[in-house]
């Protein structure tokens, strides 16, 4: 059994960031900066409360008689207590014979086109420890993107206005950046485990390094761009942020309404429809917060029983990064145009170039991860390079089709056309339009995103073929 080191890292970052934020807010109070003090406390206490609620919800403490644990969660000490409990469970493994043992079946990565299924016994203590790991993986994402990301943006903005970095502010900024990158890393690992739950996934150190570098460049660049833009155009930063946030918040709901699927009722049996709606809104709120700063590896899909999209959609990822790169470049251009003498101490063109190159480096490490370091890349029906190439080809076809001079001249256009030719062409166009779709192939693996305990034995379904990895089967129409 592995040491619960991820739990220790999550709790350490949570405790360090909360302590640094409280100290910094006290310095703001001493200096008379009540606005900065209020915002610093806001970005500290709100994610802390959400973390307590998430731990209570996953461990089902409301339906169990544990008043002391609930009291500690009210006092915002829940993560520390859960961490101590996890290490106590880890230390007690093997000392006492467990009366209950479950059996899980996992498939190994295919070699030579074949995949073997391996059975292993899972004790009750190991199952509890697995639940603790899953709970802290989700709380790390919540803390990162609903607390640390806004906190880092705020403190960097204050540094720009005051033209200085104090020790307390610099410490909080470093801890917040580490918390964001770690939360994004846990989000990537969580997405892999949810999509390939049938398989025994082994993530190697090189994969962790690629994800860390990818997320570090992507998130740091995004935060700096937002801060620079807000420092010269304060009134316009709110529409930009709201447009981004509302787009990603409403996008899963729009897809859900278009699918005409029934309202999800399998999240928690004790929840009413109002409670289920609140949970789904919080989930999409977190999804929007992640996509505000970086690409969310976990794609929300409300019409799926597991609430996530298990397909690997290269098109959506390519479109996201192209639009995000264009947005960052536009915000930097506006900052360069409207910058004041406040920035005369720096070389503005060089800073713009460095930020764009840094974002491109982040995309480069992302390509390296999916092409060479992804633990389940053997299950991809198509490589990421091929998916990006198909996406660029589709964009080129769309651009060419919009220009009358670049339209291809077929045989039917060279000679006279009769009524039958017109009918035949119309049928061909209808066929091409119908074939220009890319539907998600759902994975047969079921996995509860909000309560992923392993006390239940997984389904023994044989998921082989192209549908097991949830990859998309793209087809690019010739008549875009």
Secondary structure, 3 states (H helix, E strand, C coil): CCCCHHHHHHHHHHHHHHHHHHHHHHHHHHHCCHHHHHHHHHHHHHHHHHHHHHHHHHCCHHHCCCHHHHHHHHCCCHHHHHHHHHHHHHHHCCCCCCCCEEEEEEECCCECCECCEEEEEEEHHHHHHHHHHHHHHHHHHHHHHHHHHHHHHHHHHHHHHHCCCCHHHHHHHHHHHHHHHHHHHHHHHHHHHHHCCCECCCCCHHHHHHHHHHHHHHHHHHHHHHHHHHHHCHHHHHHHHHHHHHHHHHHHHHHHHHHCCCCCCCCCCCCCHHHHHHHHHHHHHHHHHHHHHCCCCCCECCCCCCCECCCECHHHHHHHHHHHHHHHHHHHHHHHHHCCHHHCCCCHHHHHHHHHHHHHHHHHHHHHHHHHHCCCHHHCCCCHHHHHHHHHHHHHHHHHHHCHHHCCCCHHHHCCCCHHHHHHHHHHHHHHHHHCCCCCCCCCCCCCCCCCCCCCCCCCCCCCCHHHCCECCCCCCCCC
